Amino acid sequence: MWINARGYVMFRMDGRDKLIHRHVMEAYLGRPLTVDEVVHHKDGNRLNNQLDNLEIMYQGDHARRHLKRMDVLRGRKGQSKGIPTIAFCIVCPRFFIKPSCRRSRTCSRYCQVRLGWQRRARVPHR
């Protein structure tokens, strides 16, 4: 087992790297998680993978929960310097954490390139 760059515990099973908190939830449910299901650490500690600390959520609900937490950090009037925000990518239907210093409306370089292609082809984005 090891800790990845984002602070999650990982392990290797059947030649594939897996996040242990997702594996614990899959074992409890008795089925694999769907693509849009997220396992949330209730106490915010990514190293605490006990079943009573984990809950399953959909991506949108998970993003909203963290948006509420970010609003508390930022205060009511909006962004302050140095605090990241959760934004919605205008190319793919995905939420992403955007540093306050970045003005991008896309979640990745890949989506940024796709957005440029859509603009050149005059394809309306989502």
Chimera marker file (.cmm) of the C-alpha trace (Angstrom):
<marker_set name="trace">
<marker id="1" x="0.000" y="0.000" z="0.000" r="1" g="1" b="0" radius="0.5"/>
<marker id="2" x="1.100" y="3.570" z="-0.610" r="1" g="1" b="0" radius="0.5"/>
<marker id="3" x="-0.254" y="7.121" z="-0.542" r="1" g="1" b="0" radius="0.5"/>
<marker id="4" x="-0.704" y="8.792" z="-3.930" r="1" g="1" b="0" radius="0.5"/>
<marker id="5" x="0.032" y="12.435" z="-4.783" r="1" g="1" b="0" radius="0.5"/>
<marker id="6" x="-3.507" y="13.511" z="-3.799" r="1" g="1" b="0" radius="0.5"/>
<marker id="7" x="-3.225" y="11.916" z="-0.327" r="1" g="1" b="0" radius="0.5"/>
<marker id="8" x="-5.354" y="8.795" z="-0.886" r="1" g="1" b="0" radius="0.5"/>
<marker id="9" x="-4.272" y="5.295" z="0.172" r="1" g="1" b="0" radius="0.5"/>
<marker id="10" x="-3.817" y="2.981" z="-2.814" r="1" g="1" b="0" radius="0.5"/>
<marker id="11" x="-3.029" y="-0.694" z="-3.276" r="1" g="1" b="0" radius="0.5"/>
<marker id="12" x="-2.461" y="-3.099" z="-6.152" r="1" g="1" b="0" radius="0.5"/>
<marker id="13" x="-5.013" y="-5.839" z="-6.857" r="1" g="1" b="0" radius="0.5"/>
<marker id="14" x="-4.965" y="-8.117" z="-9.905" r="1" g="1" b="0" radius="0.5"/>
<marker id="15" x="-2.257" y="-5.967" z="-11.475" r="1" g="1" b="0" radius="0.5"/>
<marker id="16" x="-4.284" y="-2.738" z="-11.182" r="1" g="1" b="0" radius="0.5"/>
<marker id="17" x="-3.909" y="0.201" z="-8.807" r="1" g="1" b="0" radius="0.5"/>
<marker id="18" x="-7.038" y="0.817" z="-6.709" r="1" g="1" b="0" radius="0.5"/>
<marker id="19" x="-8.093" y="3.432" z="-4.193" r="1" g="1" b="0" radius="0.5"/>
<marker id="20" x="-8.690" y="1.651" z="-0.904" r="1" g="1" b="0" radius="0.5"/>
<marker id="21" x="-11.714" y="3.737" z="0.128" r="1" g="1" b="0" radius="0.5"/>
<marker id="22" x="-13.507" y="2.800" z="-3.110" r="1" g="1" b="0" radius="0.5"/>
<marker id="23" x="-12.596" y="-0.866" z="-2.579" r="1" g="1" b="0" radius="0.5"/>
<marker id="24" x="-13.946" y="-0.804" z="0.997" r="1" g="1" b="0" radius="0.5"/>
<marker id="25" x="-17.253" y="0.669" z="-0.222" r="1" g="1" b="0" radius="0.5"/>
<marker id="26" x="-17.500" y="-1.809" z="-3.125" r="1" g="1" b="0" radius="0.5"/>
<marker id="27" x="-16.923" y="-4.713" z="-0.717" r="1" g="1" b="0" radius="0.5"/>
<marker id="28" x="-19.616" y="-3.373" z="1.629" r="1" g="1" b="0" radius="0.5"/>
<marker id="29" x="-22.153" y="-2.851" z="-1.176" r="1" g="1" b="0" radius="0.5"/>
<marker id="30" x="-21.269" y="-6.122" z="-2.885" r="1" g="1" b="0" radius="0.5"/>
<marker id="31" x="-21.071" y="-4.466" z="-6.303" r="1" g="1" b="0" radius="0.5"/>
<marker id="32" x="-18.702" y="-2.210" z="-8.231" r="1" g="1" b="0" radius="0.5"/>
<marker id="33" x="-19.298" y="1.532" z="-7.966" r="1" g="1" b="0" radius="0.5"/>
<marker id="34" x="-20.739" y="3.258" z="-11.006" r="1" g="1" b="0" radius="0.5"/>
<marker id="35" x="-18.835" y="5.995" z="-12.817" r="1" g="1" b="0" radius="0.5"/>
<marker id="36" x="-20.892" y="8.800" z="-11.232" r="1" g="1" b="0" radius="0.5"/>
<marker id="37" x="-20.629" y="7.510" z="-7.637" r="1" g="1" b="0" radius="0.5"/>
<marker id="38" x="-18.082" y="9.080" z="-5.295" r="1" g="1" b="0" radius="0.5"/>
<marker id="39" x="-16.946" y="7.817" z="-1.895" r="1" g="1" b="0" radius="0.5"/>
<marker id="40" x="-16.788" y="10.747" z="0.536" r="1" g="1" b="0" radius="0.5"/>
<marker id="41" x="-14.685" y="10.810" z="3.725" r="1" g="1" b="0" radius="0.5"/>
<marker id="42" x="-17.016" y="12.300" z="6.343" r="1" g="1" b="0" radius="0.5"/>
<marker id="43" x="-14.242" y="13.628" z="8.576" r="1" g="1" b="0" radius="0.5"/>
<marker id="44" x="-12.162" y="14.896" z="5.638" r="1" g="1" b="0" radius="0.5"/>
<marker id="45" x="-9.225" y="12.623" z="6.552" r="1" g="1" b="0" radius="0.5"/>
<marker id="46" x="-8.267" y="10.707" z="3.396" r="1" g="1" b="0" radius="0.5"/>
<marker id="47" x="-6.269" y="8.220" z="5.459" r="1" g="1" b="0" radius="0.5"/>
<marker id="48" x="-9.288" y="7.201" z="7.591" r="1" g="1" b="0" radius="0.5"/>
<marker id="49" x="-10.864" y="4.475" z="5.471" r="1" g="1" b="0" radius="0.5"/>
<marker id="50" x="-13.092" y="2.922" z="8.129" r="1" g="1" b="0" radius="0.5"/>
<marker id="51" x="-16.570" y="2.088" z="6.827" r="1" g="1" b="0" radius="0.5"/>
<marker id="52" x="-18.273" y="4.383" z="9.367" r="1" g="1" b="0" radius="0.5"/>
<marker id="53" x="-16.250" y="7.313" z="7.967" r="1" g="1" b="0" radius="0.5"/>
<marker id="54" x="-17.220" y="6.664" z="4.331" r="1" g="1" b="0" radius="0.5"/>
<marker id="55" x="-20.420" y="7.521" z="2.513" r="1" g="1" b="0" radius="0.5"/>
<marker id="56" x="-21.431" y="7.072" z="-1.101" r="1" g="1" b="0" radius="0.5"/>
<marker id="57" x="-22.617" y="10.117" z="-3.049" r="1" g="1" b="0" radius="0.5"/>
<marker id="58" x="-23.253" y="11.152" z="-6.612" r="1" g="1" b="0" radius="0.5"/>
<marker id="59" x="-20.703" y="13.527" z="-8.149" r="1" g="1" b="0" radius="0.5"/>
<marker id="60" x="-23.067" y="16.504" z="-8.194" r="1" g="1" b="0" radius="0.5"/>
<marker id="61" x="-24.067" y="16.067" z="-4.536" r="1" g="1" b="0" radius="0.5"/>
<marker id="62" x="-20.416" y="15.702" z="-3.580" r="1" g="1" b="0" radius="0.5"/>
<marker id="63" x="-19.458" y="18.880" z="-5.445" r="1" g="1" b="0" radius="0.5"/>
<marker id="64" x="-22.331" y="20.793" z="-3.819" r="1" g="1" b="0" radius="0.5"/>
<marker id="65" x="-21.222" y="19.659" z="-0.357" r="1" g="1" b="0" radius="0.5"/>
<marker id="66" x="-17.711" y="20.925" z="-1.010" r="1" g="1" b="0" radius="0.5"/>
<marker id="67" x="-19.070" y="24.147" z="-2.551" r="1" g="1" b="0" radius="0.5"/>
<marker id="68" x="-20.883" y="24.844" z="0.712" r="1" g="1" b="0" radius="0.5"/>
<marker id="69" x="-17.619" y="24.297" z="2.597" r="1" g="1" b="0" radius="0.5"/>
<marker id="70" x="-15.769" y="26.600" z="0.195" r="1" g="1" b="0" radius="0.5"/>
<marker id="71" x="-18.450" y="29.289" z="0.662" r="1" g="1" b="0" radius="0.5"/>
<marker id="72" x="-17.829" y="29.161" z="4.402" r="1" g="1" b="0" radius="0.5"/>
<marker id="73" x="-14.080" y="29.560" z="3.804" r="1" g="1" b="0" radius="0.5"/>
<marker id="74" x="-14.542" y="32.412" z="1.322" r="1" g="1" b="0" radius="0.5"/>
<marker id="75" x="-17.258" y="34.277" z="3.170" r="1" g="1" b="0" radius="0.5"/>
<marker id="76" x="-20.467" y="35.514" z="1.531" r="1" g="1" b="0" radius="0.5"/>
<marker id="77" x="-19.013" y="38.108" z="-0.810" r="1" g="1" b="0" radius="0.5"/>
<marker id="78" x="-17.138" y="35.712" z="-3.091" r="1" g="1" b="0" radius="0.5"/>
<marker id="79" x="-13.581" y="34.775" z="-3.744" r="1" g="1" b="0" radius="0.5"/>
<marker id="80" x="-10.716" y="36.010" z="-1.698" r="1" g="1" b="0" radius="0.5"/>
<marker id="81" x="-7.108" y="35.587" z="-2.763" r="1" g="1" b="0" radius="0.5"/>
<marker id="82" x="-5.509" y="32.191" z="-2.449" r="1" g="1" b="0" radius="0.5"/>
<marker id="83" x="-8.656" y="30.126" z="-1.876" r="1" g="1" b="0" radius="0.5"/>
<marker id="84" x="-9.594" y="27.747" z="-4.694" r="1" g="1" b="0" radius="0.5"/>
<marker id="85" x="-13.147" y="27.434" z="-5.980" r="1" g="1" b="0" radius="0.5"/>
<marker id="86" x="-15.145" y="24.588" z="-7.472" r="1" g="1" b="0" radius="0.5"/>
<marker id="87" x="-16.127" y="25.344" z="-11.055" r="1" g="1" b="0" radius="0.5"/>
<marker id="88" x="-18.015" y="23.538" z="-13.832" r="1" g="1" b="0" radius="0.5"/>
<marker id="89" x="-16.146" y="22.720" z="-17.038" r="1" g="1" b="0" radius="0.5"/>
<marker id="90" x="-17.931" y="24.233" z="-20.063" r="1" g="1" b="0" radius="0.5"/>
<marker id="91" x="-16.721" y="21.426" z="-22.359" r="1" g="1" b="0" radius="0.5"/>
<marker id="92" x="-17.349" y="18.222" z="-20.393" r="1" g="1" b="0" radius="0.5"/>
<marker id="93" x="-19.955" y="17.768" z="-17.644" r="1" g="1" b="0" radius="0.5"/>
<marker id="94" x="-17.474" y="17.743" z="-14.759" r="1" g="1" b="0" radius="0.5"/>
<marker id="95" x="-16.792" y="19.824" z="-11.670" r="1" g="1" b="0" radius="0.5"/>
<marker id="96" x="-13.170" y="20.748" z="-10.974" r="1" g="1" b="0" radius="0.5"/>
<marker id="97" x="-11.211" y="22.689" z="-8.383" r="1" g="1" b="0" radius="0.5"/>
<marker id="98" x="-9.913" y="25.921" z="-9.875" r="1" g="1" b="0" radius="0.5"/>
<marker id="99" x="-7.112" y="27.847" z="-8.162" r="1" g="1" b="0" radius="0.5"/>
<marker id="100" x="-7.994" y="31.486" z="-7.573" r="1" g="1" b="0" radius="0.5"/>
<marker id="101" x="-5.104" y="32.552" z="-9.801" r="1" g="1" b="0" radius="0.5"/>
<marker id="102" x="-6.492" y="30.680" z="-12.845" r="1" g="1" b="0" radius="0.5"/>
<marker id="103" x="-9.168" y="32.128" z="-15.123" r="1" g="1" b="0" radius="0.5"/>
<marker id="104" x="-9.805" y="28.971" z="-17.126" r="1" g="1" b="0" radius="0.5"/>
<marker id="105" x="-13.338" y="27.719" z="-17.705" r="1" g="1" b="0" radius="0.5"/>
<marker id="106" x="-12.174" y="24.186" z="-18.499" r="1" g="1" b="0" radius="0.5"/>
<marker id="107" x="-11.053" y="21.342" z="-16.237" r="1" g="1" b="0" radius="0.5"/>
<marker id="108" x="-7.964" y="20.296" z="-18.177" r="1" g="1" b="0" radius="0.5"/>
<marker id="109" x="-5.653" y="21.077" z="-21.054" r="1" g="1" b="0" radius="0.5"/>
<marker id="110" x="-7.515" y="18.441" z="-23.089" r="1" g="1" b="0" radius="0.5"/>
<marker id="111" x="-10.839" y="20.281" z="-22.651" r="1" g="1" b="0" radius="0.5"/>
<marker id="112" x="-9.129" y="23.589" z="-23.370" r="1" g="1" b="0" radius="0.5"/>
<marker id="113" x="-7.938" y="22.220" z="-26.725" r="1" g="1" b="0" radius="0.5"/>
<marker id="114" x="-11.422" y="20.824" z="-27.443" r="1" g="1" b="0" radius="0.5"/>
<marker id="115" x="-12.929" y="24.226" z="-26.679" r="1" g="1" b="0" radius="0.5"/>
<marker id="116" x="-10.552" y="25.858" z="-29.161" r="1" g="1" b="0" radius="0.5"/>
<marker id="117" x="-11.513" y="23.263" z="-31.774" r="1" g="1" b="0" radius="0.5"/>
<marker id="118" x="-15.233" y="23.873" z="-31.111" r="1" g="1" b="0" radius="0.5"/>
<marker id="119" x="-14.750" y="27.622" z="-31.529" r="1" g="1" b="0" radius="0.5"/>
<marker id="120" x="-12.884" y="27.186" z="-34.808" r="1" g="1" b="0" radius="0.5"/>
<marker id="121" x="-15.562" y="24.797" z="-36.096" r="1" g="1" b="0" radius="0.5"/>
<marker id="122" x="-18.297" y="27.086" z="-34.723" r="1" g="1" b="0" radius="0.5"/>
<marker id="123" x="-19.775" y="24.233" z="-32.681" r="1" g="1" b="0" radius="0.5"/>
<marker id="124" x="-21.777" y="25.523" z="-29.688" r="1" g="1" b="0" radius="0.5"/>
<marker id="125" x="-20.342" y="24.295" z="-26.376" r="1" g="1" b="0" radius="0.5"/>
<marker id="126" x="-22.483" y="22.823" z="-23.604" r="1" g="1" b="0" radius="0.5"/>
<link id1="1" id2="2" r="1" g="1" b="0" radius="0.2"/>
<link id1="2" id2="3" r="1" g="1" b="0" radius="0.2"/>
<link id1="3" id2="4" r="1" g="1" b="0" radius="0.2"/>
<link id1="4" id2="5" r="1" g="1" b="0" radius="0.2"/>
<link id1="5" id2="6" r="1" g="1" b="0" radius="0.2"/>
<link id1="6" id2="7" r="1" g="1" b="0" radius="0.2"/>
<link id1="7" id2="8" r="1" g="1" b="0" radius="0.2"/>
<link id1="8" id2="9" r="1" g="1" b="0" radius="0.2"/>
<link id1="9" id2="10" r="1" g="1" b="0" radius="0.2"/>
<link id1="10" id2="11" r="1" g="1" b="0" radius="0.2"/>
<link id1="11" id2="12" r="1" g="1" b="0" radius="0.2"/>
<link id1="12" id2="13" r="1" g="1" b="0" radius="0.2"/>
<link id1="13" id2="14" r="1" g="1" b="0" radius="0.2"/>
<link id1="14" id2="15" r="1" g="1" b="0" radius="0.2"/>
<link id1="15" id2="16" r="1" g="1" b="0" radius="0.2"/>
<link id1="16" id2="17" r="1" g="1" b="0" radius="0.2"/>
<link id1="17" id2="18" r="1" g="1" b="0" radius="0.2"/>
<link id1="18" id2="19" r="1" g="1" b="0" radius="0.2"/>
<link id1="19" id2="20" r="1" g="1" b="0" radius="0.2"/>
<link id1="20" id2="21" r="1" g="1" b="0" radius="0.2"/>
<link id1="21" id2="22" r="1" g="1" b="0" radius="0.2"/>
<link id1="22" id2="23" r="1" g="1" b="0" radius="0.2"/>
<link id1="23" id2="24" r="1" g="1" b="0" radius="0.2"/>
<link id1="24" id2="25" r="1" g="1" b="0" radius="0.2"/>
<link id1="25" id2="26" r="1" g="1" b="0" radius="0.2"/>
<link id1="26" id2="27" r="1" g="1" b="0" radius="0.2"/>
<link id1="27" id2="28" r="1" g="1" b="0" radius="0.2"/>
<link id1="28" id2="29" r="1" g="1" b="0" radius="0.2"/>
<link id1="29" id2="30" r="1" g="1" b="0" radius="0.2"/>
<link id1="30" id2="31" r="1" g="1" b="0" radius="0.2"/>
<link id1="31" id2="32" r="1" g="1" b="0" radius="0.2"/>
<link id1="32" id2="33" r="1" g="1" b="0" radius="0.2"/>
<link id1="33" id2="34" r="1" g="1" b="0" radius="0.2"/>
<link id1="34" id2="35" r="1" g="1" b="0" radius="0.2"/>
<link id1="35" id2="36" r="1" g="1" b="0" radius="0.2"/>
<link id1="36" id2="37" r="1" g="1" b="0" radius="0.2"/>
<link id1="37" id2="38" r="1" g="1" b="0" radius="0.2"/>
<link id1="38" id2="39" r="1" g="1" b="0" radius="0.2"/>
<link id1="39" id2="40" r="1" g="1" b="0" radius="0.2"/>
<link id1="40" id2="41" r="1" g="1" b="0" radius="0.2"/>
<link id1="41" id2="42" r="1" g="1" b="0" radius="0.2"/>
<link id1="42" id2="43" r="1" g="1" b="0" radius="0.2"/>
<link id1="43" id2="44" r="1" g="1" b="0" radius="0.2"/>
<link id1="44" id2="45" r="1" g="1" b="0" radius="0.2"/>
<link id1="45" id2="46" r="1" g="1" b="0" radius="0.2"/>
<link id1="46" id2="47" r="1" g="1" b="0" radius="0.2"/>
<link id1="47" id2="48" r="1" g="1" b="0" radius="0.2"/>
<link id1="48" id2="49" r="1" g="1" b="0" radius="0.2"/>
<link id1="49" id2="50" r="1" g="1" b="0" radius="0.2"/>
<link id1="50" id2="51" r="1" g="1" b="0" radius="0.2"/>
<link id1="51" id2="52" r="1" g="1" b="0" radius="0.2"/>
<link id1="52" id2="53" r="1" g="1" b="0" radius="0.2"/>
<link id1="53" id2="54" r="1" g="1" b="0" radius="0.2"/>
<link id1="54" id2="55" r="1" g="1" b="0" radius="0.2"/>
<link id1="55" id2="56" r="1" g="1" b="0" radius="0.2"/>
<link id1="56" id2="57" r="1" g="1" b="0" radius="0.2"/>
<link id1="57" id2="58" r="1" g="1" b="0" radius="0.2"/>
<link id1="58" id2="59" r="1" g="1" b="0" radius="0.2"/>
<link id1="59" id2="60" r="1" g="1" b="0" radius="0.2"/>
<link id1="60" id2="61" r="1" g="1" b="0" radius="0.2"/>
<link id1="61" id2="62" r="1" g="1" b="0" radius="0.2"/>
<link id1="62" id2="63" r="1" g="1" b="0" radius="0.2"/>
<link id1="63" id2="64" r="1" g="1" b="0" radius="0.2"/>
<link id1="64" id2="65" r="1" g="1" b="0" radius="0.2"/>
<link id1="65" id2="66" r="1" g="1" b="0" radius="0.2"/>
<link id1="66" id2="67" r="1" g="1" b="0" radius="0.2"/>
<link id1="67" id2="68" r="1" g="1" b="0" radius="0.2"/>
<link id1="68" id2="69" r="1" g="1" b="0" radius="0.2"/>
<link id1="69" id2="70" r="1" g="1" b="0" radius="0.2"/>
<link id1="70" id2="71" r="1" g="1" b="0" radius="0.2"/>
<link id1="71" id2="72" r="1" g="1" b="0" radius="0.2"/>
<link id1="72" id2="73" r="1" g="1" b="0" radius="0.2"/>
<link id1="73" id2="74" r="1" g="1" b="0" radius="0.2"/>
<link id1="74" id2="75" r="1" g="1" b="0" radius="0.2"/>
<link id1="75" id2="76" r="1" g="1" b="0" radius="0.2"/>
<link id1="76" id2="77" r="1" g="1" b="0" radius="0.2"/>
<link id1="77" id2="78" r="1" g="1" b="0" radius="0.2"/>
<link id1="78" id2="79" r="1" g="1" b="0" radius="0.2"/>
<link id1="79" id2="80" r="1" g="1" b="0" radius="0.2"/>
<link id1="80" id2="81" r="1" g="1" b="0" radius="0.2"/>
<link id1="81" id2="82" r="1" g="1" b="0" radius="0.2"/>
<link id1="82" id2="83" r="1" g="1" b="0" radius="0.2"/>
<link id1="83" id2="84" r="1" g="1" b="0" radius="0.2"/>
<link id1="84" id2="85" r="1" g="1" b="0" radius="0.2"/>
<link id1="85" id2="86" r="1" g="1" b="0" radius="0.2"/>
<link id1="86" id2="87" r="1" g="1" b="0" radius="0.2"/>
<link id1="87" id2="88" r="1" g="1" b="0" radius="0.2"/>
<link id1="88" id2="89" r="1" g="1" b="0" radius="0.2"/>
<link id1="89" id2="90" r="1" g="1" b="0" radius="0.2"/>
<link id1="90" id2="91" r="1" g="1" b="0" radius="0.2"/>
<link id1="91" id2="92" r="1" g="1" b="0" radius="0.2"/>
<link id1="92" id2="93" r="1" g="1" b="0" radius="0.2"/>
<link id1="93" id2="94" r="1" g="1" b="0" radius="0.2"/>
<link id1="94" id2="95" r="1" g="1" b="0" radius="0.2"/>
<link id1="95" id2="96" r="1" g="1" b="0" radius="0.2"/>
<link id1="96" id2="97" r="1" g="1" b="0" radius="0.2"/>
<link id1="97" id2="98" r="1" g="1" b="0" radius="0.2"/>
<link id1="98" id2="99" r="1" g="1" b="0" radius="0.2"/>
<link id1="99" id2="100" r="1" g="1" b="0" radius="0.2"/>
<link id1="100" id2="101" r="1" g="1" b="0" radius="0.2"/>
<link id1="101" id2="102" r="1" g="1" b="0" radius="0.2"/>
<link id1="102" id2="103" r="1" g="1" b="0" radius="0.2"/>
<link id1="103" id2="104" r="1" g="1" b="0" radius="0.2"/>
<link id1="104" id2="105" r="1" g="1" b="0" radius="0.2"/>
<link id1="105" id2="106" r="1" g="1" b="0" radius="0.2"/>
<link id1="106" id2="107" r="1" g="1" b="0" radius="0.2"/>
<link id1="107" id2="108" r="1" g="1" b="0" radius="0.2"/>
<link id1="108" id2="109" r="1" g="1" b="0" radius="0.2"/>
<link id1="109" id2="110" r="1" g="1" b="0" radius="0.2"/>
<link id1="110" id2="111" r="1" g="1" b="0" radius="0.2"/>
<link id1="111" id2="112" r="1" g="1" b="0" radius="0.2"/>
<link id1="112" id2="113" r="1" g="1" b="0" radius="0.2"/>
<link id1="113" id2="114" r="1" g="1" b="0" radius="0.2"/>
<link id1="114" id2="115" r="1" g="1" b="0" radius="0.2"/>
<link id1="115" id2="116" r="1" g="1" b="0" radius="0.2"/>
<link id1="116" id2="117" r="1" g="1" b="0" radius="0.2"/>
<link id1="117" id2="118" r="1" g="1" b="0" radius="0.2"/>
<link id1="118" id2="119" r="1" g="1" b="0" radius="0.2"/>
<link id1="119" id2="120" r="1" g="1" b="0" radius="0.2"/>
<link id1="120" id2="121" r="1" g="1" b="0" radius="0.2"/>
<link id1="121" id2="122" r="1" g="1" b="0" radius="0.2"/>
<link id1="122" id2="123" r="1" g="1" b="0" radius="0.2"/>
<link id1="123" id2="124" r="1" g="1" b="0" radius="0.2"/>
<link id1="124" id2="125" r="1" g="1" b="0" radius="0.2"/>
<link id1="125" id2="126" r="1" g="1" b="0" radius="0.2"/>
</marker_set>
